[in-house]
Amino acid sequence: MKFFNFSNSRRIGIDLGTANTLVYSERHKKIVLNEPSVVAVDRETRKVLAIGSEAKEMIGKTPDSIIAVKPLSEGVIADYDITEAMIKYFIKKVFGKYNFFMPEIIICVPIDVTGVEKRAVLESAISAGAKKAYLIEEARAAALGSGMNISEPRGNMIVDIGGGSTDVAVISLGGTVVSKTIRVAGNNFDLDIIKYVKKKHNLLIGERTAEEIKIKIGSAILLEDEETLTIKGRDMIMGLPKSVTLTSTEITKALEDSLMEIVDCIKQVLEITPPELSSDIVDDGIVMTGGGSLIKNFTTLVSNCTNLIVKLADNPLESVVIGTGLALQQLKYLKKIEKAER
């Protein structure tokens, strides 16, 4: 019986994100891995040289013979072979080199992924060493991980802003009633900042610098007390290293279009939500989660634009993977819901 329980407990939930991959272990009841979804490969041979944190450190610093690849784009697989290698690496890191019992895995996917994209994720997991693989919508996992009771006949609205995509959904009785996905999320915020700094200050900066700017002085609405940050990059005119001081007001302006696209997506979902569930959302509000929701005052912006209560999840960065952990305990129930929705 102990042997059976041991093999049965080798189940993990994976939040296979565009920016980061997190793994939840059912056996340990916690997140056991959190690393960037980056793989460093040899340009000619396509041999994998580094994965995760080690590979991210190489971004922007590699010679021409080495490239740092993000195998997922906008929440879906862009490079099948590299994704398989990355999943295999993370499985080995969680279970050790000698893995006699292949694990069962549940993986998150955006709401609007196609059947082909779903098969690609499942095949990558099986090829990487999974005994069985299941899928769960990111929004549903985020709702579970945020503490929502989605099994009740009540409208729960979740906005999950990841690295490559934003999922907006209204969930009731465990199923998704209305939803919408847009390919605007955290990575777009970084690109917005890179473009703004290039256009306004003639300065070239990398993704890591843009992410630092976003985290430190990014805001969805103008701050009463303006914040500043000095950054370094390469002058486009002289071609020499240069320092520039940015203000939070500039970054708010740079992020405005992308933030409003997400707000418009939320409004569109609210417009097609059944009246009975809309009344529940008026009472309970909207819950935002995912790394992109951490932009300062983003909840305030959404609240101002919708006239609804908007709350940030307790663990925005971990809600989705925590939800996969909870879903591992409800696989039979989730399969019934999936069949009913088809």
N, C-alpha and C positions, 0 to 999 in steps of 0.2 A: 504493500500500500504506500509506503514511503517512496518507493521507486516510482510508482505511478504519479504521486503528487508532485515529485520533483520534475518529471518530464512534462506534466501538465502545466506547471508554473513557468515554463520557459516561453512565455508569451510577452510580446512587447508591442507598444504603440509607437508609431513613428510620425512625427510632423515633418514631412519632407518639404521643407520650404525653399523658396528661391534664394533667400539670404542665409538662413541657418537651418540645420537639421537637429531636432531634439528627439530623444528616445526615452520612453517611459517603460519601466520594468514592472510587470504585474507582481513578480516575486518580491521585489524590494519595496513596492508601493511608493515609488518616487522616480523623479527624472534622473537618469544615470548618465546621460550624455547630452552635450549642447555644443555643437561645433559648426563653423561656417560651411555652407554647401559649395565648397570650392575644391577643385582638383588641379594639381600642376602636372602637365604632361610634356613629354618630349615632342617637339613640333613634327619631326620626321617619322619617328617610329611609333608615336602615339602611346609610348610606354608611360604608365602612371608613376610619377616621381614622389608626389606628396598629396595628402588629402586632409581636409579640415583646417584646423588652426595653422598648421605648418604651411599649408598651401596658400592661405590668405596672406600670410606674412610676405609671400613672394609677389603679390599683386603690385604691378608697377615697378618692380625691382629685378625682374628676370632678364637674362640675356635673350637674344633672338631665338635661340634654340629651344627655349622653354616657354610655354604659355600657361597662364592660369585660367582654367575653364570653369564657368558656372554651368553645370549640366542641366539645370532647370531654368526655364525662362517663363515668366508670367504664371508661375505655379504649376507648369506642366513640363514633362521631359523634353528637352531639346537635343540631348545626346544620349542615346540608349546605352551604349557600351560604357561610357564614363559614369552614368548614373548607377549601373549595375556594380561597377567597381567600387563606387562610393558606399552603396548600401552594404556590400560584402565587407568592406573595411569597418563600418560601424557595427555590424553584427559581431565581427571578430573582437572588436574593442570591448563590447558589452559582455560577451560570453567566453572570451579567451580563444586562443589559437586552436585548441583541440575541442571542437564542438560536436560531441557524439549525438546529441539530441537536437535535431533541427527545430528552430523556434516557429511558432505561429505569429504572424505579424498583421497588424491592422494599420493602414496607411491613410492619411488625409489627402483629399483631392478637392479642387475648387468645385463649386456647384455645377458649372456649365461645361465640364470636361466631356468630350465626345467618347463614344464607345471605344474608338481606336486608342485614344489617350488613356482610358481606364485599363485596357488590356496591356498597354506598354508599361504602366506602373506595376500591374500584377506580375507580368512576365519578368520584369527586372527584379522584383522581390524573390520570386521562385528561383530564378537563375543565380541570385546572390546567396541562396542557401536556406530560404524559408520553406518549412514543411507545408504550410498553408498561408495564403495571403487574402486579406479582406480590405475593402475600402469603406471610408466614411467621409461624408461631406465635411469640409472644414468648418462651415458655419454651424453645423449640428454639433461637431466636436467642441467648438468654441463655446457654444451655449451650455453644454454639459460641464465643461471646465470652468465656466463662470458662475456655476452654482444655480443655474436656472432649472426649474422642474418642468422639463419639456414634455413630460408624459401626460400632463393635465390638459383638458379641453380649454386652453387659455392661450391668447396670443403672446408670444415672446419674440421681441425683435432684437436681432444681433447684427452688429456691423464688425466684421473681421477684416482688418487692414494689415495684410502681410507685406512681404517684400515685393512680390510680383503681381498680386491681384487683390482686389477688395471684394468680399462676399457680403451681400446684404440679404437677410432672410427673415421671414416671419415663420415661426415654428409653433405647431400645436399638435397635441396627441402624438408627440414623437416624430412627426413628419413635417417636411417643408411645405408650407401652404403657398407662399409666393416668395420669389427670390430673384436676384440679379447679380451678375458678376461683371466687373469692369477691370481692364488691365491697367489700372492706375493705382499705385500703392507706394510703399516706402522707397523703392528704387527710383521711381519717378521723381520723388522729392529730391533725391541726391542729384539726379540729372538736371533738374530745374536750377539747383544751386550752382552746379558746374557751368551751365549756360549763362546764368546771370553774371557770375564773377568774370567769365570770359568776355562777355559783351560790355559790361560796365567798367571793369577795371583792367581789361587786356591782360588777364592773368590766367594761366592754365593750372588747374588743380586736379587731383585725382579723386577717385571714389571715396577713399578713406578720409581724406580731408573734408570732402563734402558731407560725409556722414557725421563727422565731428562738429561741423558747423550746425547741422540740423539738430543735433542733440543738445548742444550748448546754448544756442541763441535762436533756434527756430521757434516761431510762434504763429498760430493760426489767426490771431487778431493782434493789433498793435498794442505794445506794452506801454503802460503809463511811465515806467522807469526804463528807458531804453538801455539795452545791453550791447556790449561790443566784444569782438574777438579778433585778435591779430592772427592772420594765417600766412603761410608761405607757399609760393609756387614759382612758375617760370613766366617771366615777362614775355609777352607775345611779340613785342616790338624789338627789344634789345636781345632777347634770348637768354637773359641772365636771371639768376634767382632773385626773388623780390618778395617783400613783405607788404601786406595790405591789411588795414583794420576795417572790418565789416560791422554793420549795426544790425540789431534785431529787426528794425523797420525795413531794411533792405531785404532781409530773408523772408519776412512776411509777404512782401511784394513778389518775391521770386516764387513762393509756394502757392500764391493765390489761385491760379488757374487749376492746378491739380487738386487742391483742397475743395474747390467749388464743384469740380466734376464728381467727387465723392458725395458731396452734399446733394447734388442733383440726382445721383443714383438713389440715395436714401429717400428723397421726395418721390421718385418714380415708383418705388416699392410701396410707399405709404399710399399712393394714389390708387393702387390696384389691390390693396388689402381689404378683405371682406369687412363690412361695418362692425360686425360682432367682435372681431378681433381688434379692430381699430380702437374700440372703447377700452379694451384691455391695455393697449399700448399707451393710451392717454393716462391711465391709472399708474401703470408700472414703468413707463418710459422706455428708452432705448439703451442697450448696453453696448459699449464699444470695446473692442479688444484687438490684439495684434500689435506689433511694434510700431506701425504707422499711427496708431491712436495716441501714442505718447507725445506727439507734437504738442507743445504747450498751448493750452486754451482751445484745443480742437473740439472738446466736448461743448465748450461755451459757444463756439461758432455754430455747431450743429443745432444746439438748443435754440439759439437766436433765429436760425433759419426755419425751424420746424415748430417752434412754440411748444416743444415737448421736453419732459425731463430726460436728460442724457447723462448716463453714468459711465465711469471707466471701470472695467473689470478689476478685481483684486490683483490678479496676476496676468496682465495683458500679454506679456511675452510668452507665458507658459500655458495659457488657457486651452489652446488647441491640443497640445500634447497631453495635458492632464485629462482632457475630454476623451482622448483615445484610450487612456488607461481605464477610465470609467466604462467606456464602450466595450472593452475586453470582457467585462463582467456581464455584458448584456448582448452578446453576439446573436443569440437565438432571437431575441426581441427585435434587434436591428434588422435581421434578415427578413422577418415578417413585414416590417415597415417598407423595406426596399421592394419586396414583391408587390405590396399593395400600391406603391407609387408608380410601378411600371404600367 
